[in-house]
Amino acid sequence: MSKKYLVFLLVPFLLFSAAFSASADKKEERLWEDEIVYSLLVDRFNNGDNSNDEGVDLSDPANKFQGGDFKGIIQQLDYLKDMGFTTIMLSPIFQNEENGFHGEWVNDFYKTDPHFGTIEELNELVEEAHKKDMKVMFEFVTTHVGANHPWTKDPAKNDWFKNEGMPSDNEWLKGLPQLDLNNEEVKSYLIDAAKWWIEETGIDGYSLSGLDQAPIGFWEDFAAAVKGKNDSFYLTGTVAEGTSEDLGKYQEAGIKGVVDSSLSKTLRDSYSKIDVPSESLLEKWEKNTEMYPEPQSLVALFDDKNSTRFTKDIVDNKQYPGARWKLALFYLYTQPEVPVVFYGSEIAVNGDLAPDNVPLMNFRADEELMEFIGKIGMIRQEQKALSRGNMELLYEKDGMLVFKREYEGETVVAAINNTTSDQTVVIPADKIGDDKELRGQFASDLVKSKNGEYKIVINREMMEVYKLADKVGYNVPFIASIFVVFIVFGLFMYVAWRRGKNRNPYEQR
């Protein structure tokens, strides 16, 4: 076979390969709305370096360090990646006073706590996470310092503090020296420190507590400064529970990821037991669309270091944690706000308030829930309608919930059966799109429109998320083209072999 014929045969393959490569190289920018966040306490996650274990006492988790560090997190990056998490949110990493394992007793804003590791090891964590296309952020403390911080002993800094101690139900924070964020020197110091950490480590975001304890001008200047270093820098933040002020102003100030703390109780009440109506979840979303400029950027979570564990609610209600967590997480991953999962949720950690809610992580647990999280995480990443789309209720009755998400022509339908019996729901086709089909992304279910309606059947305590698509049968032209390619390639190989054999003088002897 001549070279020109060989080239003729190879051209289609080369063109296909080039087109595929170009498509793969074109990568859409990842927005904050696209993230799936894993939140952890550095000290309670994984001990990767025994050399920094001074003061560690595993018998006293209420008061002592337990050994977790940056190297330990690096060792578990694949563990987090496999579960579909795209961002890791760390507890405060600053040097703390003695036994400040939680990071709240800040003693120096420009040093890492030696129990967690060096700044070089923090850099390594950020670099290794970035190699895996994961982002890293940590909680940046702005409202308080440790009881014995050097500033508290400096008369020149008396006006850096409010007269009253830190108000909080959390014993870690209660009564700590409270910074006056109206003071321009305090603001400048904290903003300079925030910029310094970005420059030194390449960190991707900050979590900020006590948004309501600072004037809005402080957050406007803080957000502008850090985004001046990195315009895609992530900022999330919390307000005190029960705050009734206009929370949309924090998004307008530049903090997109305001934690939707009012949603947490609704989530827990809805999924810690069975046969519970779900209207309140959709009502929360409707209110958020009115209150916030960017409701999809809000943060949704079940629990954190300041709350009891969601598993405690489940156990108190005499329910099985595995099934409850699956339904709860499925809703968390299919609703519009950015999902944040607190470490240990993947093994259904139980616990009351600290230290019960922040145990040392156990990596030798049943992997069933981890695999479930990985699967729904992959679906959320693949379907942009789940991370960026709007939300519309299609059906709800006593815990059987069906809703629609739409984004740029894509439609996804989620169905969650939080009831004690199998459910059949009929959705009019004009609510979704007629003469189409719903293709299950989770359990591979398929529902075709028939007589102007879709009949969705979901077993008890099960769920499915569907992608709306055109009805299709077998794609005969495509299948035929595949066979033609293989036949042509086979003929080419046969002819090449025959010509090679005829030219081989050893085989002709």
C-alpha positions as semicolon CSV with decimal commas, in nm:
position;residue;x (nm);y (nm);z (nm)
1;M;0,000;0,000;0,000
2;S;0,146;0,340;-0,100
3;K;0,209;0,615;0,152
4;K;-0,054;0,842;-0,003
5;Y;-0,326;0,585;0,064
6;L;-0,204;0,541;0,420
7;V;-0,225;0,916;0,475
8;F;-0,574;0,918;0,320
9;L;-0,691;0,661;0,573
10;L;-0,529;0,831;0,868
11;V;-0,663;1,183;0,799
12;P;-1,014;1,120;0,942
13;F;-0,864;0,971;1,259
14;L;-0,626;1,265;1,301
15;L;-0,902;1,520;1,245
16;F;-1,123;1,346;1,503
17;S;-0,837;1,335;1,751
18;A;-0,759;1,704;1,703
19;A;-1,124;1,800;1,746
20;F;-1,148;1,594;2,064
21;S;-0,830;1,751;2,204
22;A;-0,951;2,103;2,128
23;S;-1,281;2,027;2,301
24;A;-1,100;1,890;2,605
25;D;-0,869;2,191;2,624
26;K;-1,159;2,435;2,620
27;K;-1,248;2,442;2,987
28;E;-1,525;2,657;3,123
29;E;-1,436;2,884;3,413
30;R;-1,540;2,740;3,749
31;L;-1,755;2,977;3,952
32;W;-1,814;2,981;4,326
33;E;-2,161;2,841;4,249
34;D;-1,996;2,531;4,100
35;E;-1,803;2,438;4,415
36;I;-1,874;2,147;4,649
37;V;-1,707;2,229;4,980
38;Y;-1,562;2,003;5,248
39;S;-1,520;2,188;5,580
40;L;-1,282;2,055;5,846
41;L;-1,100;2,132;6,168
42;V;-0,730;2,097;6,090
43;D;-0,652;1,946;6,433
44;R;-0,928;1,684;6,408
45;F;-0,881;1,555;6,053
46;N;-0,559;1,358;6,003
47;N;-0,218;1,344;6,173
48;G;0,048;1,331;5,903
49;D;0,350;1,450;6,102
50;N;0,422;1,322;6,453
51;S;0,710;1,567;6,498
52;N;0,468;1,855;6,571
53;D;0,263;1,662;6,830
54;E;0,380;1,851;7,136
55;G;0,090;1,881;7,380
56;V;-0,124;1,626;7,196
57;D;-0,344;1,427;7,436
58;L;-0,592;1,189;7,275
59;S;-0,757;1,127;7,611
60;D;-0,866;1,492;7,644
61;P;-1,039;1,607;7,319
62;A;-1,217;1,890;7,502
63;N;-0,899;2,079;7,585
64;K;-0,601;1,935;7,397
65;F;-0,470;1,907;7,045
66;Q;-0,535;1,574;6,872
67;G;-0,256;1,589;6,613
68;G;-0,419;1,688;6,283
69;D;-0,199;1,896;6,051
70;F;-0,137;2,018;5,696
71;K;0,060;1,707;5,601
72;G;-0,231;1,494;5,718
73;I;-0,465;1,681;5,484
74;I;-0,221;1,641;5,194
75;Q;-0,222;1,265;5,254
76;Q;-0,602;1,259;5,222
77;L;-0,647;1,478;4,913
78;D;-0,734;1,178;4,695
79;Y;-0,988;1,070;4,958
80;L;-1,160;1,408;4,923
81;K;-1,120;1,422;4,546
82;D;-1,279;1,077;4,505
83;M;-1,587;1,201;4,693
84;G;-1,625;1,485;4,445
85;F;-1,525;1,776;4,667
86;T;-1,379;2,070;4,477
87;T;-1,289;2,301;4,769
88;I;-1,144;2,235;5,114
89;M;-1,238;2,485;5,387
90;L;-0,999;2,484;5,685
91;S;-1,056;2,610;6,038
92;P;-0,833;2,907;6,136
93;I;-0,465;2,822;6,084
94;F;-0,308;3,114;6,276
95;Q;-0,073;3,063;6,568
96;N;-0,293;3,018;6,874
97;E;-0,254;3,033;7,247
98;E;-0,195;2,712;7,441
99;N;-0,455;2,443;7,362
100;G;-0,624;2,653;7,093
101;F;-0,681;2,347;6,874
102;H;-0,988;2,509;6,715
103;G;-0,789;2,809;6,592
104;E;-1,005;3,073;6,759
105;W;-0,751;3,195;7,020
106;V;-0,533;3,387;6,776
107;N;-0,196;3,500;6,909
108;D;-0,026;3,600;6,582
109;F;-0,196;3,675;6,250
110;Y;0,127;3,624;6,052
111;K;0,223;3,274;6,166
112;T;0,075;2,926;6,134
113;D;0,017;2,733;6,452
114;P;0,317;2,497;6,494
115;H;0,081;2,207;6,573
116;F;-0,056;2,237;6,220
117;G;0,278;2,275;6,044
118;T;0,486;2,543;5,879
119;I;0,382;2,798;5,620
120;E;0,589;2,597;5,370
121;E;0,370;2,294;5,445
122;L;0,058;2,507;5,401
123;N;0,199;2,615;5,064
124;E;0,252;2,250;4,977
125;L;-0,109;2,174;5,066
126;V;-0,234;2,452;4,838
127;E;-0,004;2,343;4,554
128;E;-0,097;1,975;4,579
129;A;-0,468;2,060;4,594
130;H;-0,434;2,280;4,285
131;K;-0,269;1,994;4,097
132;K;-0,588;1,798;4,161
133;D;-0,804;2,092;4,049
134;M;-0,916;2,157;4,407
135;K;-0,920;2,492;4,587
136;V;-0,824;2,566;4,947
137;M;-0,966;2,832;5,176
138;F;-0,946;2,892;5,550
139;E;-1,137;3,082;5,816
140;F;-0,990;3,428;5,860
141;V;-1,064;3,554;6,211
142;T;-1,160;3,924;6,225
143;T;-1,382;3,967;6,529
144;H;-1,154;3,871;6,821
145;V;-0,813;3,754;6,943
146;G;-0,690;3,521;7,215
147;A;-0,723;3,630;7,578
148;N;-0,347;3,684;7,608
149;H;-0,271;3,833;7,268
150;P;0,014;4,091;7,290
151;W;-0,229;4,366;7,187
152;T;-0,424;4,317;7,510
153;K;-0,113;4,419;7,708
154;D;-0,031;4,724;7,493
155;P;-0,185;5,047;7,633
156;A;-0,144;5,208;7,291
157;K;-0,396;4,958;7,152
158;N;-0,669;5,001;7,412
159;D;-0,892;5,157;7,148
160;W;-0,847;4,850;6,925
161;F;-1,097;4,668;7,145
162;K;-1,459;4,704;7,241
163;N;-1,532;4,740;7,610
164;E;-1,733;4,420;7,626
165;G;-1,600;4,068;7,565
166;M;-1,705;3,852;7,271
167;P;-2,074;3,752;7,299
168;S;-2,123;3,389;7,199
169;D;-2,289;3,064;7,299
170;N;-1,971;2,889;7,191
171;E;-1,740;2,831;7,488
172;W;-1,435;2,873;7,263
173;L;-1,535;3,234;7,189
174;K;-1,732;3,353;7,490
175;G;-1,570;3,652;7,659
176;L;-1,267;3,680;7,427
177;P;-1,126;4,031;7,361
178;Q;-1,349;4,171;7,088
179;L;-1,188;4,381;6,816
180;D;-1,342;4,716;6,727
181;L;-1,379;4,692;6,350
182;N;-1,476;5,058;6,329
183;N;-1,116;5,142;6,420
184;E;-0,920;5,227;6,103
185;E;-0,592;5,087;6,243
186;V;-0,756;4,752;6,320
187;K;-0,912;4,744;5,975
188;S;-0,581;4,823;5,804
189;Y;-0,397;4,559;6,004
190;L;-0,646;4,282;5,926
191;I;-0,670;4,373;5,557
192;D;-0,291;4,382;5,523
193;A;-0,269;4,039;5,688
194;A;-0,538;3,902;5,458
195;K;-0,349;4,023;5,150
196;W;-0,021;3,884;5,286
197;W;-0,156;3,529;5,315
198;I;-0,279;3,541;4,955
199;E;0,065;3,655;4,837
200;E;0,253;3,398;5,047
201;T;0,037;3,088;4,993
202;G;-0,185;3,133;4,687
203;I;-0,489;3,050;4,902
204;D;-0,821;3,062;4,712
205;G;-1,065;3,203;4,966
206;Y;-1,159;3,303;5,318
207;S;-1,446;3,208;5,543
208;L;-1,547;3,499;5,767
209;S;-1,751;3,479;6,087
210;G;-1,949;3,758;6,251
211;L;-2,040;3,958;5,942
212;D;-2,299;4,143;6,147
213;Q;-2,035;4,252;6,401
214;A;-1,862;4,491;6,161
215;P;-1,981;4,796;5,968
216;I;-2,061;4,723;5,605
217;G;-1,778;4,957;5,501
218;F;-1,529;4,722;5,665
219;W;-1,644;4,433;5,444
220;E;-1,652;4,648;5,132
221;D;-1,288;4,747;5,188
222;F;-1,187;4,392;5,289
223;A;-1,347;4,234;4,982
224;A;-1,202;4,495;4,746
225;A;-0,852;4,445;4,889
226;V;-0,840;4,066;4,861
227;K;-1,001;4,064;4,518
228;G;-0,741;4,315;4,412
229;K;-0,493;4,032;4,470
230;N;-0,711;3,768;4,303
231;D;-1,032;3,872;4,127
232;S;-1,174;3,520;4,156
233;F;-1,103;3,496;4,529
234;Y;-1,384;3,327;4,725
235;L;-1,542;3,494;5,028
236;T;-1,802;3,330;5,249
237;G;-1,936;3,449;5,582
238;T;-2,184;3,396;5,864
239;V;-2,409;3,618;6,069
240;A;-2,546;3,552;6,415
241;E;-2,841;3,314;6,416
242;G;-3,171;3,501;6,420
243;T;-3,031;3,817;6,258
244;S;-3,320;3,984;6,078
245;E;-3,135;4,264;5,898
246;D;-3,104;4,293;5,521
247;L;-2,847;4,022;5,451
248;G;-2,830;4,099;5,081
249;K;-2,604;4,395;5,161
250;Y;-2,317;4,154;5,238
251;Q;-2,334;4,011;4,887
252;E;-2,340;4,364;4,749
253;A;-2,029;4,435;4,959
254;G;-1,847;4,148;4,786
255;I;-1,910;3,846;5,012
256;K;-2,104;3,620;4,778
257;G;-2,113;3,308;4,993
258;V;-2,329;3,424;5,283
259;V;-2,415;3,116;5,491
260;D;-2,789;3,054;5,479
261;S;-2,807;2,966;5,849
262;S;-3,186;2,993;5,856
263;L;-3,202;2,709;5,604
264;S;-3,000;2,471;5,824
265;K;-3,280;2,415;6,077
266;T;-3,533;2,366;5,797
267;L;-3,305;2,110;5,631
268;R;-3,255;1,921;5,955
269;D;-3,626;1,922;6,040
270;S;-3,717;1,805;5,690
271;Y;-3,479;1,507;5,668
272;S;-3,408;1,388;6,023
273;K;-3,737;1,197;6,010
274;I;-3,970;1,051;5,751
275;D;-4,307;1,165;5,606
276;V;-4,228;1,534;5,662
277;P;-4,371;1,791;5,417
278;S;-4,108;1,980;5,217
279;E;-4,290;2,305;5,134
280;S;-4,079;2,500;5,383
281;L;-3,762;2,421;5,183
282;L;-3,905;2,575;4,869
283;E;-4,048;2,868;5,064
284;K;-3,697;2,942;5,195
285;W;-3,566;2,949;4,841
286;E;-3,841;3,184;4,725
287;K;-3,760;3,425;5,009
288;N;-3,389;3,411;4,928
289;T;-3,452;3,505;4,564
290;E;-3,618;3,822;4,694
291;M;-3,359;3,900;4,964
292;Y;-3,026;3,831;4,789
293;P;-2,885;3,965;4,459
294;E;-2,720;3,625;4,394
295;P;-2,916;3,355;4,580
296;Q;-2,727;3,070;4,405
297;S;-2,409;3,189;4,578
298;L;-2,547;3,133;4,928
299;V;-2,400;2,851;5,137
300;A;-2,620;2,560;5,249
301;L;-2,516;2,319;5,524
302;F;-2,660;2,087;5,788
303;D;-2,409;2,134;6,068
304;D;-2,073;2,284;6,156
305;K;-1,830;2,320;6,448
306;N;-2,076;2,544;6,634
307;S;-2,375;2,309;6,619
308;T;-2,477;1,961;6,723
309;R;-2,437;1,700;6,453
310;F;-2,725;1,630;6,214
311;T;-2,686;1,263;6,301
312;K;-2,790;1,347;6,658
313;D;-3,127;1,470;6,529
314;I;-3,168;1,146;6,334
315;V;-3,085;0,926;6,630
316;D;-3,308;1,133;6,860
317;N;-3,591;1,069;6,614
318;K;-3,512;0,694;6,623
319;Q;-3,427;0,681;6,253
320;Y;-3,151;0,497;6,064
321;P;-2,870;0,749;5,991
322;G;-2,759;0,598;5,657
323;A;-3,094;0,638;5,482
324;R;-3,160;0,981;5,637
325;W;-2,819;1,115;5,537
326;K;-2,859;0,995;5,177
327;L;-3,191;1,174;5,132
328;A;-3,059;1,486;5,307
329;L;-2,740;1,501;5,101
330;F;-2,932;1,435;4,782
331;Y;-3,143;1,743;4,846
332;L;-2,836;1,945;4,949
333;Y;-2,664;1,859;4,617
334;T;-2,968;1,921;4,394
335;Q;-3,088;2,251;4,548
336;P;-2,945;2,581;4,419
337;E;-2,713;2,695;4,700
338;V;-2,346;2,593;4,736
339;P;-2,330;2,270;4,942
340;V;-2,089;2,258;5,236
341;V;-2,034;1,923;5,407
342;F;-1,873;1,919;5,753
343;Y;-1,600;1,657;5,799
344;G;-1,724;1,324;5,933
345;S;-2,067;1,356;5,768
346;E;-1,953;1,088;5,521
347;I;-1,940;0,842;5,811
348;A;-2,248;0,986;5,988
349;V;-2,057;1,117;6,292
350;N;-2,285;1,173;6,591
351;G;-2,229;1,427;6,867
352;D;-2,366;1,704;7,082
353;L;-2,185;2,038;7,110
354;A;-1,803;2,057;7,121
355;P;-1,602;1,852;7,179
356;D;-1,850;1,573;7,095
357;N;-1,921;1,717;6,750
358;V;-1,552;1,747;6,652
359;P;-1,390;1,406;6,710
360;L;-1,071;1,289;6,546
361;M;-1,167;1,162;6,200
362;N;-1,202;0,786;6,155
363;F;-1,099;0,673;5,807
364;R;-1,177;0,305;5,871
365;A;-1,551;0,339;5,832
366;D;-1,814;0,190;5,601
367;E;-1,760;0,330;5,251
368;E;-2,124;0,310;5,135
369;L;-2,209;0,670;5,222
370;M;-1,876;0,792;5,081
371;E;-1,953;0,626;4,747
372;F;-2,299;0,782;4,750
373;I;-2,149;1,129;4,807
374;G;-1,903;1,073;4,523
375;K;-2,182;0,978;4,285
376;I;-2,408;1,274;4,357
377;G;-2,104;1,502;4,357
378;M;-2,018;1,390;4,004
379;I;-2,377;1,453;3,892
380;R;-2,377;1,806;4,038
381;Q;-2,050;1,886;3,864
382;E;-2,171;1,751;3,529
383;Q;-2,511;1,921;3,530
384;K;-2,467;2,299;3,537
385;A;-2,841;2,339;3,591
386;L;-2,787;2,201;3,941
387;S;-2,525;2,457;4,038
388;R;-2,637;2,762;3,842
389;G;-3,002;2,710;3,750
390;N;-3,327;2,844;3,889
391;M;-3,566;2,626;4,089
392;E;-3,936;2,552;4,037
393;L;-4,161;2,325;4,242
394;L;-4,344;2,062;4,037
395;Y;-4,496;1,846;4,312
396;E;-4,492;1,810;4,691
397;K;-4,695;1,600;4,928
398;D;-4,595;1,478;5,274
399;G;-4,227;1,440;5,182
400;M;-4,256;1,334;4,818
401;L;-4,084;1,621;4,639
402;V;-4,026;1,691;4,269
403;F;-3,867;2,012;4,143
404;K;-3,715;2,146;3,824
405;R;-3,381;2,322;3,767
406;E;-3,310;2,509;3,442
407;Y;-3,000;2,680;3,305
408;E;-2,920;2,798;2,950
409;G;-3,157;2,556;2,780
410;E;-3,075;2,261;3,008
411;T;-3,348;2,113;3,228
412;V;-3,293;1,880;3,522
413;V;-3,568;1,730;3,738
414;A;-3,503;1,602;4,091
415;A;-3,737;1,360;4,270
416;I;-3,697;1,271;4,640
417;N;-3,925;1,025;4,818
418;N;-3,895;1,092;5,191
419;T;-4,199;0,880;5,274
420;T;-4,275;0,531;5,406
421;S;-4,425;0,405;5,077
422;D;-4,347;0,393;4,705
423;Q;-4,476;0,697;4,521
424;T;-4,605;0,767;4,171
425;V;-4,615;1,128;4,057
426;V;-4,770;1,245;3,731
427;I;-4,624;1,570;3,595
428;P;-4,800;1,747;3,304
429;A;-4,571;1,764;3,002
430;D;-4,627;2,139;2,965
431;K;-4,441;2,183;3,297
432;I;-4,126;2,021;3,155
433;G;-4,148;1,984;2,777
434;D;-4,365;1,760;2,561
435;D;-4,252;1,465;2,349
436;K;-3,925;1,427;2,537
437;E;-3,777;1,187;2,792
438;L;-3,630;1,211;3,141
439;R;-3,302;1,018;3,164
440;G;-3,206;0,914;3,517
441;Q;-2,855;1,023;3,613
442;F;-2,845;0,851;3,952
443;A;-3,031;0,519;3,919
444;S;-3,054;0,508;3,536
445;D;-3,432;0,541;3,535
446;L;-3,602;0,644;3,209
447;V;-3,935;0,824;3,188
448;K;-4,085;0,911;2,847
449;S;-4,367;1,155;2,796
450;K;-4,690;0,975;2,709
451;N;-5,029;1,131;2,644
452;G;-4,899;1,471;2,754
453;E;-4,756;1,365;3,089
454;Y;-4,459;1,209;3,267
455;K;-4,519;0,932;3,519
456;I;-4,236;0,926;3,776
457;V;-4,215;0,625;4,010
458;I;-3,980;0,644;4,312
459;N;-3,942;0,375;4,578
460;R;-3,966;0,466;4,946
461;E;-3,669;0,659;5,083
462;M;-3,512;0,673;4,737
463;M;-3,432;0,944;4,487
464;E;-3,349;1,023;4,125
465;V;-3,229;1,319;3,922
466;Y;-3,329;1,331;3,556
467;K;-3,186;1,511;3,254
468;L;-3,448;1,624;3,001
469;A;-3,359;1,510;2,648
470;D;-3,515;1,447;2,308
471;K;-3,663;1,103;2,257
472;V;-3,422;0,880;2,071
473;G;-3,418;0,528;1,937
474;Y;-3,113;0,350;1,808
475;N;-2,882;0,586;1,620
476;V;-2,845;0,365;1,312
477;P;-2,619;0,599;1,108
478;F;-2,378;0,640;1,399
479;I;-2,364;0,267;1,473
480;A;-2,313;0,192;1,102
481;S;-2,029;0,445;1,082
482;I;-1,853;0,273;1,374
483;F;-1,870;-0,062;1,193
484;V;-1,741;0,095;0,871
485;V;-1,442;0,244;1,053
486;F;-1,350;-0,094;1,204
487;I;-1,396;-0,275;0,870
488;V;-1,179;-0,022;0,683
489;F;-0,913;-0,038;0,953
490;G;-0,920;-0,418;0,944
491;L;-0,880;-0,421;0,565
492;F;-0,594;-0,174;0,591
493;M;-0,413;-0,392;0,844
494;Y;-0,468;-0,703;0,631
495;V;-0,336;-0,538;0,312
496;A;-0,037;-0,398;0,500
497;W;0,038;-0,742;0,639
498;R;0,015;-0,907;0,294
499;R;0,243;-0,650;0,133
500;G;0,492;-0,681;0,418
501;K;0,490;-1,058;0,385
502;N;0,553;-1,043;0,009
503;R;0,847;-0,809;0,062
504;N;1,006;-1,017;0,342
505;P;1,290;-1,218;0,179
506;Y;1,313;-1,454;0,476
507;E;0,950;-1,566;0,441
508;Q;0,997;-1,617;0,065
509;R;1,276;-1,872;0,117
